[in-house]
Amino acid sequence: MLEFNARFGDPETQPLLMRMKGDIVPVLEACIHGNLLRCRVEWDSRPAVCVVMTSNGYPGIYDKGKVIGDSKTSSE
């Protein structure tokens, strides 16, 4: 499954922002003032990836407090 989210609360935003050249503050200010069309954003052309590990059942009801480890140390 391929999923794309771009809210700042999503881990998927991290690789997007890593590719952005420059400071995001002028872009946000341009959004506030309605001047986004005048704003130029440059992007690094290299690919970026985000890996998210979750407990079984996520995003619904899921176990919390689990330890992430390799198969040699994990009890499950």
N, C-alpha and C positions, 0 to 999 in steps of 0.2 A: 504494500500500500504506500502511496506517495501522498504526503500531506503538506500543505503550505499554509503557514500562518505568519502574519506580520505585525501582531500586536507586540508592544514592548514587553509584556509579561510572559510571552512565549519563548521557550528556549530556542526555537527556530529563528528568532530575530537575531541572535548572537552572530551566526555566520554572515548574515546579511550586513550587519553593521561593521563587521570586521573587513568587509570588502569596500566599504565606503571610504573614499579618500577625503580628508578634511574633517571639519568640525560639523556636527549635526545641529548645533545651536542656531547658526544663521538660517538653516532650513526650517527649523521649528518656528523661529521668529517670522520668517516669510509666510508661513502658514497662518500665524496669528494675524498678520497685517494684510493678508490677501494678496501677497506679492510672489506667490510660489512660481509663477511663470517666469519671473525674472531671475530666479535662483538656479544656479547650475550645480549639479551634483556629478562628481566623477567617481567611477567604480573601478576597482581592481578587477582585471579580467580573469584572474585565477579562480577556480572553483572553490567552494567552501562547503563543509558538511557539518551537520549537527546530529549527534547520537544521543538519544534519550533512553534511559533505563527506568522502567517503572515496575511496581508490584503487580502481581496477577490481579486482574479485575479493573485496572485503571482504564478509562477515566471515571468509571462508576465507583462502587464501593470496593475499596482495596485495602490490603494489609498495610499498616504503617509500622515504622520502627525496624524494618528488616535490615540486616547487614548485607552489603554488597561485597562479594568476595569471589575468589576463583573456586573451581569445583573441588579443590583439595581442602579448602577451609570452610566451605558452605555446608550447613547441616541439612539443606533441602536440595 
